[in-house]
Amino acid sequence: MISSSICFEIDVTLPVCFGNSPILNFQTITIEAPGNTNGVSYVTVLANTNQIESATSNFKRILILSLVSFWLVSIAISYYLTQQNMKPILKAWRKQQAFVENASHELRTPLTIIQNSLENMFTHPNHTVIDESENIAQALNETRRLTGLTTDLLTIARSDANEQTLDLALTDIGPFINEVTKPFF
């Protein structure tokens, strides 16, 4: 009767070197021979593990190279996409700078005219209001111009912030149409 129990022992790698040949690593597996025929009690099998170690080493090298390659590619793609996304922002920033330059110029001109008109009035302290009416009228016109500019700037700021409100009211356009068409009749 054959025993159904199987015993085996696994040894760790055994480095073996023959002369100048590379070191060979073996793993041994010892199994109890079934039925103990012909006086054999155990069977030992040797397995060369160099191929497994070589494949593992190659896999690690390929994995590291792939990770570094994809990391560099992702940095390059990120840089390119960042440049593309920044284009509209930089364009808007340049437009804003140009707008601020133009607005400051437009606001300085009326202020300079008003300042000169008022300084001119101080050079003639004995003049009456009627004598200085031209300077006063010029200052008032420039003040109205400044008011219009600031109103326009406020309207632009509100439209950019989506806060603009329109006051809608019904208007009779009949008198306007009559006034425009009167020269043609």
MITINU-145830 format. One record per atom (N, C-alpha, C): residue number from 1; atom name; y, z, x. Coordinates in Angstrom, 3 decimals, decimal comma. Atoms other than C-alpha are relative to their C-alpha. Layout:
# MITINU-145830
> NUM | CA | Y | Z | X
...
This chain:
# MITINU-145830
> 1 | N | -1,171 | 0,000 | 0,834
> 1 | CA | 0,000 | 0,000 | 0,000
> 1 | C | 1,236 | 0,000 | 0,880
> 2 | N | -1,218 | 0,162 | -0,796
> 2 | CA | 3,458 | -1,021 | 1,307
> 2 | C | 1,056 | 0,969 | -0,518
> 3 | N | -1,061 | -0,949 | 0,351
> 3 | CA | 6,221 | 1,525 | 1,386
> 3 | C | 1,250 | -0,773 | -0,396
> 4 | N | -1,189 | 0,706 | 0,480
> 4 | CA | 9,353 | 0,502 | -0,516
> 4 | C | 1,283 | 0,493 | 0,660
> 5 | N | -1,221 | -0,495 | -0,636
> 5 | CA | 11,763 | 2,484 | 1,633
> 5 | C | 0,297 | -0,832 | 1,238
> 6 | N | -0,445 | 0,774 | -1,159
> 6 | CA | 13,791 | 0,511 | 4,215
> 6 | C | 1,054 | 0,823 | 0,712
> 7 | N | -0,975 | -0,726 | -0,805
> 7 | CA | 15,642 | 2,283 | 7,000
> 7 | C | 0,617 | -0,971 | 0,970
> 8 | N | -0,626 | 0,831 | -1,015
> 8 | CA | 18,187 | 0,579 | 9,182
> 8 | C | 1,141 | 0,753 | 0,654
> 9 | N | -1,038 | -0,638 | -0,791
> 9 | CA | 20,698 | 1,518 | 11,817
> 9 | C | 0,911 | -1,113 | 0,505
> 10 | N | -0,963 | 0,999 | -0,477
> 10 | CA | 23,884 | -0,359 | 12,715
> 10 | C | 0,755 | 0,593 | 1,167
> 11 | N | -0,745 | -0,442 | -1,176
> 11 | CA | 25,356 | -0,022 | 16,178
> 11 | C | 1,339 | -0,739 | 0,043
> 12 | N | -1,298 | 0,627 | -0,196
> 12 | CA | 28,917 | -0,791 | 17,102
> 12 | C | -0,159 | -1,065 | 1,071
> 13 | N | 0,095 | 1,123 | -0,933
> 13 | CA | 29,709 | -3,718 | 19,406
> 13 | C | -0,402 | 0,453 | 1,389
> 14 | N | 0,444 | -0,238 | -1,368
> 14 | CA | 28,131 | -3,886 | 22,817
> 14 | C | 0,561 | -1,122 | 0,864
> 15 | N | -0,496 | 1,073 | -0,873
> 15 | CA | 30,163 | -5,797 | 25,413
> 15 | C | -1,012 | -0,281 | 1,099
> 16 | N | 0,970 | 0,407 | -1,014
> 16 | CA | 27,868 | -7,754 | 27,706
> 16 | C | 0,630 | -1,114 | 0,824
> 17 | N | -0,583 | 1,009 | -0,881
> 17 | CA | 28,962 | -9,792 | 30,716
> 17 | C | -1,081 | -0,475 | 0,965
> 18 | N | 0,951 | 0,581 | -0,926
> 18 | CA | 26,782 | -12,174 | 32,744
> 18 | C | 0,762 | -0,782 | 1,069
> 19 | N | -0,664 | 0,694 | -1,105
> 19 | CA | 28,348 | -13,103 | 36,085
> 19 | C | 1,459 | -0,289 | -0,298
> 20 | N | -1,384 | 0,413 | 0,229
> 20 | CA | 31,601 | -15,079 | 35,639
> 20 | C | 0,260 | -0,423 | -1,444
> 21 | N | -0,184 | 0,411 | 1,396
> 21 | CA | 31,057 | -15,819 | 31,950
> 21 | C | 0,854 | 1,029 | -0,738
> 22 | N | -0,833 | -0,940 | 0,756
> 22 | CA | 33,388 | -14,277 | 29,364
> 22 | C | -0,838 | 1,108 | -0,625
> 23 | N | 0,698 | -1,144 | 0,601
> 23 | CA | 32,526 | -10,944 | 27,817
> 23 | C | -0,450 | -0,382 | -1,399
> 24 | N | 0,552 | 0,252 | 1,314
> 24 | CA | 30,279 | -11,342 | 24,823
> 24 | C | -0,165 | 1,333 | -0,722
> 25 | N | 0,119 | -1,215 | 0,789
> 25 | CA | 30,396 | -8,751 | 22,086
> 25 | C | -1,109 | -0,190 | -1,020
> 26 | N | 1,121 | 0,072 | 0,933
> 26 | CA | 27,272 | -8,060 | 20,108
> 26 | C | 0,031 | 1,211 | -0,915
> 27 | N | 0,205 | -1,090 | 0,942
> 27 | CA | 26,548 | -5,960 | 17,070
> 27 | C | -1,495 | 0,022 | -0,288
> 28 | N | 1,449 | -0,098 | 0,219
> 28 | CA | 23,038 | -4,652 | 16,607
> 28 | C | -0,275 | 0,612 | -1,362
> 29 | N | 0,474 | -0,555 | 1,269
> 29 | CA | 21,248 | -3,999 | 13,357
> 29 | C | -1,497 | 0,277 | 0,184
> 30 | N | 1,404 | -0,381 | -0,149
> 30 | CA | 17,937 | -2,101 | 13,468
> 30 | C | -0,554 | 0,322 | -1,381
> 31 | N | 0,617 | -0,177 | 1,316
> 31 | CA | 15,649 | -2,259 | 10,431
> 31 | C | -1,468 | 0,390 | 0,218
> 32 | N | 1,423 | -0,386 | -0,075
> 32 | CA | 12,257 | -0,548 | 9,903
> 32 | C | -0,834 | -1,165 | -0,525
> 33 | N | 0,821 | 1,146 | 0,365
> 33 | CA | 9,607 | -3,240 | 9,788
> 33 | C | -0,820 | 0,333 | -1,239
> 34 | N | 0,777 | -0,269 | 1,206
> 34 | CA | 7,984 | -3,549 | 6,381
> 34 | C | -1,501 | -0,081 | 0,301
> 35 | N | 1,450 | -0,004 | -0,106
> 35 | CA | 4,323 | -2,633 | 6,410
> 35 | C | -0,522 | 0,344 | 1,392
> 36 | N | 0,410 | -0,350 | -1,356
> 36 | CA | 4,221 | -1,780 | 10,136
> 36 | C | -1,168 | -0,857 | 0,448
> 37 | N | 1,097 | 0,874 | -0,392
> 37 | CA | 2,046 | -4,817 | 10,915
> 37 | C | -0,027 | -0,217 | 1,502
> 38 | N | 0,251 | 0,246 | -1,420
> 38 | CA | 0,599 | -5,313 | 14,376
> 38 | C | 0,742 | 0,987 | 0,902
> 39 | N | -0,585 | -1,042 | -0,826
> 39 | CA | 2,103 | -2,097 | 15,699
> 39 | C | 1,500 | -0,091 | 0,141
> 40 | N | -1,462 | 0,101 | -0,073
> 40 | CA | 5,721 | -3,175 | 15,122
> 40 | C | 0,585 | 0,963 | -1,013
> 41 | N | -0,596 | -0,982 | 0,904
> 41 | CA | 7,741 | -0,338 | 13,674
> 41 | C | 1,425 | -0,383 | -0,405
> 42 | N | -1,406 | 0,313 | 0,273
> 42 | CA | 11,321 | -1,608 | 13,910
> 42 | C | 0,312 | -1,414 | 0,471
> 43 | N | -0,493 | 1,322 | -0,387
> 43 | CA | 13,099 | -4,943 | 14,105
> 43 | C | 1,490 | 0,157 | 0,305
> 44 | N | -1,420 | -0,079 | -0,383
> 44 | CA | 16,437 | -5,187 | 15,955
> 44 | C | 0,559 | -1,416 | 0,061
> 45 | N | -0,663 | 1,307 | 0,027
> 45 | CA | 18,799 | -8,101 | 15,358
> 45 | C | 1,330 | 0,141 | 0,712
> 46 | N | -1,291 | 0,041 | -0,695
> 46 | CA | 21,720 | -8,926 | 17,675
> 46 | C | 0,847 | -1,112 | -0,595
> 47 | N | -0,925 | 1,009 | 0,543
> 47 | CA | 24,779 | -10,744 | 16,287
> 47 | C | 1,231 | -0,071 | 0,897
> 48 | N | -1,180 | 0,202 | -0,837
> 48 | CA | 27,519 | -12,217 | 18,477
> 48 | C | 1,249 | 0,080 | -0,881
> 49 | N | -1,223 | -0,186 | 0,811
> 49 | CA | 30,963 | -11,097 | 17,152
> 49 | C | 1,223 | -0,651 | 0,634
> 50 | N | -1,149 | 0,650 | -0,645
> 50 | CA | 33,179 | -13,174 | 19,492
> 50 | C | 0,695 | -0,994 | -0,934
> 51 | N | -0,591 | 0,976 | 0,913
> 51 | CA | 33,700 | -15,897 | 16,864
> 51 | C | 0,852 | 0,681 | -1,064
> 52 | N | -0,763 | -0,739 | 1,015
> 52 | CA | 34,859 | -13,336 | 14,295
> 52 | C | 1,308 | 0,502 | 0,595
> 53 | N | -1,203 | -0,502 | -0,656
> 53 | CA | 37,293 | -11,780 | 16,757
> 53 | C | 0,966 | -1,139 | 0,296
> 54 | N | -0,837 | 1,165 | -0,274
> 54 | CA | 38,576 | -15,229 | 17,755
> 54 | C | 0,675 | -0,495 | -1,277
> 55 | N | -0,573 | 0,434 | 1,280
> 55 | CA | 39,076 | -16,229 | 14,110
> 55 | C | 1,055 | 0,983 | -0,486
> 56 | N | -0,974 | -1,009 | 0,403
> 56 | CA | 40,854 | -12,938 | 13,384
> 56 | C | 1,269 | -0,107 | 0,832
> 57 | N | -1,147 | 0,149 | -0,892
> 57 | CA | 43,106 | -13,392 | 16,405
> 57 | C | 0,827 | -1,230 | -0,379
> 58 | N | -0,708 | 1,222 | 0,422
> 58 | CA | 43,974 | -16,966 | 15,349
> 58 | C | 0,715 | 0,206 | -1,330
> 59 | N | -0,612 | -0,265 | 1,306
> 59 | CA | 44,646 | -15,819 | 11,790
> 59 | C | 1,269 | 0,836 | 0,150
> 60 | N | -1,179 | -0,839 | -0,228
> 60 | CA | 47,043 | -13,100 | 13,011
> 60 | C | 1,137 | -0,814 | 0,602
> 61 | N | -1,013 | 0,823 | -0,649
> 61 | CA | 48,885 | -15,562 | 15,260
> 61 | C | 0,636 | -0,968 | -1,002
> 62 | N | -0,513 | 0,948 | 1,006
> 62 | CA | 49,209 | -18,150 | 12,459
> 62 | C | 0,837 | 0,732 | -1,042
> 63 | N | -0,737 | -0,781 | 0,992
> 63 | CA | 50,335 | -15,469 | 10,010
> 63 | C | 1,374 | 0,402 | 0,529
> 64 | N | -1,285 | -0,410 | -0,587
> 64 | CA | 53,054 | -14,185 | 12,362
> 64 | C | 0,926 | -1,205 | 0,159
> 65 | N | -0,820 | 1,206 | -0,138
> 65 | CA | 54,282 | -17,712 | 13,167
> 65 | C | 0,508 | -0,494 | -1,355
> 66 | N | -0,417 | 0,419 | 1,341
> 66 | CA | 54,364 | -18,570 | 9,456
> 66 | C | 1,099 | 0,909 | -0,543
> 67 | N | -1,007 | -0,938 | 0,483
> 67 | CA | 56,306 | -15,421 | 8,607
> 67 | C | 1,346 | -0,225 | 0,685
> 68 | N | -1,244 | 0,241 | -0,738
> 68 | CA | 58,875 | -16,064 | 11,346
> 68 | C | 0,623 | -1,326 | -0,430
> 69 | N | -0,511 | 1,315 | 0,415
> 69 | CA | 59,182 | -19,737 | 10,356
> 69 | C | 0,645 | 0,077 | -1,376
> 70 | N | -0,561 | -0,094 | 1,351
> 70 | CA | 59,705 | -18,981 | 6,670
> 70 | C | 1,224 | 0,900 | -0,040
> 71 | N | -1,180 | -0,860 | -0,083
> 71 | CA | 62,138 | -16,201 | 7,556
> 71 | C | 1,205 | -0,798 | 0,488
> 72 | N | -1,096 | 0,823 | -0,516
> 72 | CA | 64,249 | -18,627 | 9,603
> 72 | C | 0,435 | -1,045 | -1,023
> 73 | N | -0,329 | 0,993 | 1,026
> 73 | CA | 64,050 | -21,284 | 6,881
> 73 | C | 0,772 | 0,656 | -1,148
> 74 | N | -0,709 | -0,672 | 1,101
> 74 | CA | 65,126 | -18,750 | 4,235
> 74 | C | 1,419 | 0,376 | 0,403
> 75 | N | -1,360 | -0,289 | -0,458
> 75 | CA | 68,114 | -17,711 | 6,364
> 75 | C | 0,846 | -1,272 | -0,038
> 76 | N | -0,734 | 1,265 | 0,010
> 76 | CA | 69,141 | -21,366 | 6,778
> 76 | C | 0,345 | -0,422 | -1,428
> 77 | N | -0,249 | 0,370 | 1,395
> 77 | CA | 68,790 | -22,045 | 3,049
> 77 | C | 1,033 | 0,939 | -0,620
> 78 | N | -0,970 | -0,963 | 0,529
> 78 | CA | 70,711 | -18,866 | 2,200
> 78 | C | 1,408 | -0,316 | 0,495
> 79 | N | -1,307 | 0,349 | -0,554
> 79 | CA | 73,540 | -19,875 | 4,521
> 79 | C | 0,556 | -1,242 | -0,685
> 80 | N | -0,435 | 1,232 | 0,659
> 80 | CA | 73,708 | -23,369 | 2,990
> 80 | C | 0,437 | 0,277 | -1,440
> 81 | N | -0,346 | -0,296 | 1,394
> 81 | CA | 73,686 | -22,045 | -0,585
> 81 | C | 1,275 | 0,847 | -0,101
> 82 | N | -1,218 | -0,812 | -0,012
> 82 | CA | 76,359 | -19,480 | 0,272
> 82 | C | 1,214 | -0,885 | 0,217
> 83 | N | -1,115 | 0,925 | -0,249
> 83 | CA | 78,580 | -22,236 | 1,658
> 83 | C | 0,303 | -0,818 | -1,253
> 84 | N | -0,211 | 0,787 | 1,214
> 84 | CA | 78,054 | -24,294 | -1,490
> 84 | C | 0,639 | 0,837 | -1,108
> 85 | N | -0,549 | -0,869 | 1,038
> 85 | CA | 78,827 | -21,331 | -3,761
> 85 | C | 1,425 | 0,426 | 0,306
> 86 | N | -1,345 | -0,434 | -0,375
> 86 | CA | 81,967 | -20,446 | -1,810
> 86 | C | 1,045 | -1,105 | -0,174
> 87 | N | -0,957 | 1,104 | 0,113
> 87 | CA | 83,556 | -23,911 | -2,184
> 87 | C | 0,946 | 0,158 | -1,195
> 88 | N | -0,939 | -0,148 | 1,119
> 88 | CA | 84,939 | -23,342 | -5,724
> 88 | C | 0,909 | 1,223 | 0,154
> 89 | N | -0,809 | -1,211 | -0,186
> 89 | CA | 86,125 | -19,856 | -4,774
> 89 | C | 1,129 | -0,278 | 0,976
> 90 | N | -1,033 | 0,339 | -0,980
> 90 | CA | 87,970 | -21,150 | -1,708
> 90 | C | 1,029 | -0,967 | -0,583
> 91 | N | -0,918 | 0,944 | 0,645
> 91 | CA | 89,450 | -23,999 | -3,749
> 91 | C | 0,946 | 0,737 | -0,946
> 92 | N | -0,844 | -0,782 | 0,912
> 92 | CA | 90,717 | -21,552 | -6,389
> 92 | C | 0,973 | 0,871 | 0,781
> 93 | N | -0,870 | -0,838 | -0,809
> 93 | CA | 92,113 | -19,303 | -3,674
> 93 | C | 1,155 | -0,824 | 0,572
> 94 | N | -1,068 | 0,874 | -0,506
> 94 | CA | 94,046 | -22,228 | -2,120
> 94 | C | 0,981 | -0,365 | -1,103
> 95 | N | -0,886 | 0,314 | 1,128
> 95 | CA | 95,387 | -23,198 | -5,547
> 95 | C | 0,885 | 1,193 | -0,341
> 96 | N | -0,776 | -1,201 | 0,299
> 96 | CA | 96,471 | -19,613 | -6,144
> 96 | C | 1,098 | 0,195 | 1,041
> 97 | N | -1,022 | -0,122 | -1,041
> 97 | CA | 98,285 | -19,536 | -2,789
> 97 | C | 1,128 | -1,003 | -0,228
> 98 | N | -1,019 | 1,019 | 0,259
> 98 | CA | 100,073 | -22,807 | -3,601
> 98 | C | 0,844 | 0,385 | -1,210
> 99 | N | -0,738 | -0,412 | 1,197
> 99 | CA | 100,992 | -21,484 | -7,036
> 99 | C | 0,980 | 1,129 | 0,322
> 100 | N | -0,880 | -1,121 | -0,350
> 100 | CA | 102,413 | -18,250 | -5,601
> 100 | C | 1,189 | -0,495 | 0,820
> 101 | N | -1,100 | 0,556 | -0,787
> 101 | CA | 104,452 | -20,229 | -3,055
> 101 | C | 1,001 | -0,724 | -0,893
> 102 | N | -0,895 | 0,748 | 0,898
> 102 | CA | 105,827 | -22,544 | -5,761
> 102 | C | 0,749 | 0,926 | -0,945
> 103 | N | -0,645 | -0,933 | 0,937
> 103 | CA | 106,528 | -19,701 | -8,179
> 103 | C | 1,080 | 0,811 | 0,700
> 104 | N | -1,013 | -0,786 | -0,702
> 104 | CA | 108,348 | -17,650 | -5,547
> 104 | C | 1,219 | -0,860 | 0,325
> 105 | N | -1,133 | 0,892 | -0,251
> 105 | CA | 110,478 | -20,672 | -4,639
> 105 | C | 0,819 | -0,208 | -1,270
> 106 | N | -0,701 | 0,222 | 1,268
> 106 | CA | 111,283 | -21,345 | -8,280
> 106 | C | 0,772 | 1,240 | -0,456
> 107 | N | -0,706 | -1,228 | 0,385
> 107 | CA | 112,263 | -17,693 | -8,817
> 107 | C | 1,148 | 0,309 | 0,953
> 108 | N | -1,066 | -0,291 | -0,969
> 108 | CA | 114,352 | -17,446 | -5,633
> 108 | C | 1,247 | -0,833 | -0,250
> 109 | N | -1,153 | 0,876 | 0,198
> 109 | CA | 116,586 | -20,397 | -6,517
> 109 | C | 0,975 | 0,571 | -1,030
> 110 | N | -0,959 | -0,572 | 0,961
> 110 | CA | 118,086 | -18,905 | -9,716
> 110 | C | 0,581 | 1,338 | 0,474
> 111 | N | -0,504 | -1,288 | -0,483
> 111 | CA | 118,348 | -15,479 | -8,108
> 111 | C | 1,098 | -0,202 | 1,042
> 112 | N | -1,016 | 0,280 | -1,007
> 112 | CA | 120,306 | -16,943 | -5,196
> 112 | C | 1,289 | -0,479 | -0,650
> 113 | N | -1,194 | 0,494 | 0,704
> 113 | CA | 122,682 | -18,758 | -7,555
> 113 | C | 0,724 | 1,144 | -0,694
> 114 | N | -0,620 | -1,155 | 0,676
> 114 | CA | 123,272 | -15,586 | -9,584
> 114 | C | 0,676 | 0,900 | 1,027
> 115 | N | -0,573 | -0,859 | -1,039
> 115 | CA | 123,830 | -13,568 | -6,415
> 115 | C | 1,284 | -0,591 | 0,563
> 116 | N | -1,213 | 0,633 | -0,520
> 116 | CA | 126,333 | -16,097 | -5,054
> 116 | C | 1,139 | 0,035 | -1,007
> 117 | N | -1,045 | -0,049 | 1,035
> 117 | CA | 128,200 | -16,233 | -8,372
> 117 | C | 0,614 | 1,390 | -0,090
> 118 | N | -0,508 | -1,372 | 0,098
> 118 | CA | 128,499 | -12,453 | -8,523
> 118 | C | 0,768 | 0,402 | 1,263
> 119 | N | -0,726 | -0,308 | -1,232
> 119 | CA | 129,496 | -12,164 | -4,853
> 119 | C | 1,347 | -0,709 | 0,029
> 120 | N | -1,261 | 0,743 | 0,077
> 120 | CA | 132,145 | -14,832 | -5,439
> 120 | C | 1,003 | 0,724 | -0,892
> 121 | N | -0,900 | -0,761 | 0,896
> 121 | CA | 133,545 | -12,729 | -8,279
> 121 | C | 0,583 | 1,206 | 0,730
> 122 | N | -0,510 | -1,151 | -0,748
> 122 | CA | 133,882 | -9,762 | -5,897
> 122 | C | 1,074 | -0,401 | 1,018
> 123 | N | -1,021 | 0,426 | -0,971
> 123 | CA | 135,980 | -11,846 | -3,508
> 123 | C | 1,375 | -0,116 | -0,639
> 124 | N | -1,271 | 0,085 | 0,742
> 124 | CA | 138,661 | -12,085 | -6,220
> 124 | C | 0,080 | 1,160 | -0,987
> 125 | N | 0,012 | -1,158 | 0,897
> 125 | CA | 139,026 | -8,578 | -7,628
> 125 | C | 1,122 | -0,006 | -1,037
> 126 | N | -1,127 | 0,009 | 0,945
> 126 | CA | 142,315 | -9,358 | -9,396
> 126 | C | -0,155 | -1,043 | -1,086
> 127 | N | 0,197 | 1,025 | 1,028
> 127 | CA | 140,934 | -12,279 | -11,439
> 127 | C | -0,480 | 0,634 | -1,305
> 128 | N | 0,445 | -0,467 | 1,312
> 128 | CA | 140,340 | -11,817 | -15,136
> 128 | C | -1,342 | -0,648 | -0,330
> 129 | N | 1,278 | 0,554 | 0,449
> 129 | CA | 137,155 | -12,629 | -17,037
> 129 | C | 0,160 | -1,487 | -0,264
> 130 | N | -0,230 | 1,422 | 0,295
> 130 | CA | 138,686 | -15,936 | -18,123
> 130 | C | 0,051 | -0,795 | 1,299
> 131 | N | -0,072 | 0,706 | -1,285
> 131 | CA | 139,400 | -16,870 | -14,497
> 131 | C | -1,399 | -0,175 | 0,609
> 132 | N | 1,357 | 0,025 | -0,575
> 132 | CA | 135,768 | -16,153 | -13,556
> 132 | C | -1,052 | -0,478 | -0,997
> 133 | N | 0,937 | 0,415 | 1,048
> 133 | CA | 134,218 | -17,635 | -16,706
> 133 | C | -1,011 | -1,032 | 0,502
> 134 | N | 0,927 | 0,997 | -0,529
> 134 | CA | 132,691 | -20,524 | -14,759
> 134 | C | -1,139 | 0,678 | 0,765
> 135 | N | 1,044 | -0,736 | -0,730
> 135 | CA | 130,833 | -18,108 | -12,424
> 135 | C | -0,890 | 0,789 | -0,954
> 136 | N | 0,775 | -0,768 | 0,981
> 136 | CA | 129,766 | -15,975 | -15,383
> 136 | C | -0,949 | -0,922 | -0,769
> 137 | N | 0,834 | 0,954 | 0,746
> 137 | CA | 128,483 | -19,023 | -17,303
> 137 | C | -1,167 | -0,480 | 0,874
> 138 | N | 1,066 | 0,438 | -0,913
> 138 | CA | 126,559 | -20,199 | -14,250
> 138 | C | -1,060 | 1,093 | 0,159
> 139 | N | 0,938 | -1,115 | -0,123
> 139 | CA | 124,974 | -16,737 | -13,842
> 139 | C | -0,827 | 0,145 | -1,269
> 140 | N | 0,745 | -0,090 | 1,270
> 140 | CA | 124,026 | -16,673 | -17,545
> 140 | C | -1,030 | -1,125 | -0,122
> 141 | N | 0,956 | 1,126 | 0,051
> 141 | CA | 122,425 | -20,138 | -17,325
> 141 | C | -1,204 | 0,267 | 0,907
> 142 | N | 1,100 | -0,291 | -0,915
> 142 | CA | 120,382 | -19,077 | -14,320
> 142 | C | -0,846 | 1,177 | -0,500
> 143 | N | 0,755 | -1,110 | 0,590
> 143 | CA | 119,406 | -15,843 | -16,092
> 143 | C | -0,928 | -0,518 | -1,094
> 144 | N | 0,854 | 0,609 | 1,030
> 144 | CA | 118,109 | -17,908 | -19,029
> 144 | C | -1,164 | -0,766 | 0,652
> 145 | N | 1,039 | 0,734 | -0,720
> 145 | CA | 116,223 | -20,101 | -16,552
> 145 | C | -1,056 | 0,970 | 0,543
> 146 | N | 0,945 | -1,017 | -0,488
> 146 | CA | 114,666 | -16,987 | -14,967
> 146 | C | -0,847 | 0,552 | -1,135
> 147 | N | 0,737 | -0,500 | 1,163
> 147 | CA | 113,698 | -15,711 | -18,405
> 147 | C | -1,074 | -1,000 | -0,414
> 148 | N | 0,978 | 1,038 | 0,340
> 148 | CA | 111,985 | -19,027 | -19,167
> 148 | C | -1,138 | -0,050 | 1,007
> 149 | N | 1,034 | 0,014 | -1,033
> 149 | CA | 110,145 | -18,982 | -15,847
> 149 | C | -0,942 | 1,192 | -0,127
> 150 | N | 0,864 | -1,176 | 0,128
> 150 | CA | 108,912 | -15,429 | -16,316
> 150 | C | -0,849 | -0,069 | -1,264
> 151 | N | 0,790 | 0,177 | 1,224
> 151 | CA | 107,822 | -16,230 | -19,870
> 151 | C | -1,159 | -0,971 | 0,252
> 152 | N | 1,058 | 0,963 | -0,326
> 152 | CA | 105,897 | -19,253 | -18,576
> 152 | C | -1,071 | 0,636 | 0,886
> 153 | N | 0,969 | -0,686 | -0,870
> 153 | CA | 104,289 | -17,148 | -15,848
> 153 | C | -0,854 | 0,978 | -0,785
> 154 | N | 0,755 | -0,937 | 0,831
> 154 | CA | 103,297 | -14,515 | -18,378
> 154 | C | -0,990 | -0,740 | -0,893
> 155 | N | 0,911 | 0,806 | 0,827
> 155 | CA | 101,799 | -17,212 | -20,630
> 155 | C | -1,185 | -0,486 | 0,832
> 156 | N | 1,086 | 0,457 | -0,880
> 156 | CA | 99,794 | -18,601 | -17,695
> 156 | C | -0,944 | 1,152 | 0,326
> 157 | N | 0,838 | -1,158 | -0,326
> 157 | CA | 98,582 | -15,127 | -16,742
> 157 | C | -0,863 | 0,400 | -1,185
> 158 | N | 0,790 | -0,365 | 1,183
> 158 | CA | 97,492 | -14,396 | -20,300
> 158 | C | -1,082 | -1,035 | -0,289
> 159 | N | 1,032 | 1,023 | 0,258
> 159 | CA | 95,699 | -17,727 | -20,638
> 159 | C | -1,121 | 0,097 | 1,021
> 160 | N | 1,048 | -0,195 | -1,006
> 160 | CA | 93,850 | -17,066 | -17,353
> 160 | C | -0,867 | 1,206 | -0,322
> 161 | N | 0,747 | -1,214 | 0,329
> 161 | CA | 92,823 | -13,638 | -18,625
> 161 | C | -0,611 | -0,073 | -1,399
> 162 | N | 0,507 | 0,179 | 1,370
> 162 | CA | 91,826 | -15,035 | -22,060
> 162 | C | 0,603 | 1,015 | -0,962
> 163 | N | -0,682 | -0,946 | 0,879
> 163 | CA | 94,364 | -12,736 | -23,675
> 163 | C | 1,111 | -0,660 | -0,807
> 164 | N | -1,091 | 0,679 | 0,672
> 164 | CA | 96,674 | -15,384 | -25,061
> 164 | C | -0,201 | 0,043 | -1,511
> 165 | N | 0,038 | -0,010 | 1,457
> 165 | CA | 97,480 | -14,947 | -28,721
> 165 | C | 1,080 | -0,939 | -0,501
> 166 | N | -0,949 | 0,939 | 0,590
> 166 | CA | 99,166 | -17,568 | -30,806
> 166 | C | 0,458 | 0,547 | -1,344
> 167 | N | -0,550 | -0,398 | 1,292
> 167 | CA | 101,477 | -16,703 | -33,670
> 167 | C | 0,119 | -1,271 | -0,839
> 168 | N | 0,023 | 1,188 | 0,830
> 168 | CA | 100,602 | -19,348 | -36,216
> 168 | C | 0,764 | 0,266 | -1,294
> 169 | N | -0,772 | -0,127 | 1,240
> 169 | CA | 102,979 | -19,928 | -39,112
> 169 | C | 0,143 | -1,397 | -0,593
> 170 | N | -0,205 | 1,278 | 0,684
> 170 | CA | 103,360 | -22,674 | -41,689
> 170 | C | 1,447 | -0,438 | 0,202
> 171 | N | -1,328 | 0,539 | -0,249
> 171 | CA | 106,303 | -24,941 | -40,945
> 171 | C | 0,167 | -1,263 | -0,828
> 172 | N | -0,314 | 1,203 | 0,759
> 172 | CA | 107,957 | -27,537 | -43,131
> 172 | C | 0,502 | -1,041 | 0,982
> 173 | N | -0,382 | 1,004 | -0,978
> 173 | CA | 108,097 | -30,687 | -40,987
> 173 | C | 0,875 | -1,099 | -0,606
> 174 | N | -0,840 | 1,009 | 0,684
> 174 | CA | 110,092 | -32,697 | -43,553
> 174 | C | 1,364 | -0,178 | 0,664
> 175 | N | -1,317 | 0,183 | -0,641
> 175 | CA | 113,543 | -31,979 | -42,027
> 175 | C | -0,110 | -0,602 | 1,410
> 176 | N | 0,188 | 0,543 | -1,346
> 176 | CA | 112,225 | -32,762 | -38,534
> 176 | C | -0,267 | -1,502 | -0,059
> 177 | N | 0,335 | 1,409 | 0,147
> 177 | CA | 110,758 | -36,108 | -39,667
> 177 | C | 1,247 | -0,786 | -0,426
> 178 | N | -1,233 | 0,670 | 0,460
> 178 | CA | 113,997 | -37,009 | -41,501
> 178 | C | 0,980 | -0,169 | 1,145
> 179 | N | -0,940 | 0,046 | -1,133
> 179 | CA | 116,074 | -36,219 | -38,392
> 179 | C | -0,435 | -1,036 | 1,020
> 180 | N | 0,506 | 0,954 | -0,998
> 180 | CA | 113,831 | -38,305 | -36,122
> 180 | C | 0,100 | -1,423 | -0,515
> 181 | N | 0,036 | 1,374 | 0,539
> 181 | CA | 113,625 | -41,329 | -38,458
> 181 | C | 1,369 | -0,478 | -0,494
> 182 | N | -1,332 | 0,380 | 0,514
> 182 | CA | 117,321 | -41,319 | -39,516
> 182 | C | 0,601 | -1,185 | 0,745
> 183 | N | -0,614 | 1,141 | -0,678
> 183 | CA | 118,452 | -43,754 | -36,756
> 183 | C | -0,667 | -1,337 | -0,332
> 184 | N | 0,701 | 1,262 | 0,257
> 184 | CA | 115,861 | -46,329 | -37,858
> 184 | C | 0,217 | -0,530 | -1,408
> 185 | N | -0,230 | 0,468 | 1,376
> 185 | CA | 117,046 | -46,655 | -41,482
> 185 | C | 1,384 | -0,527 | -0,174
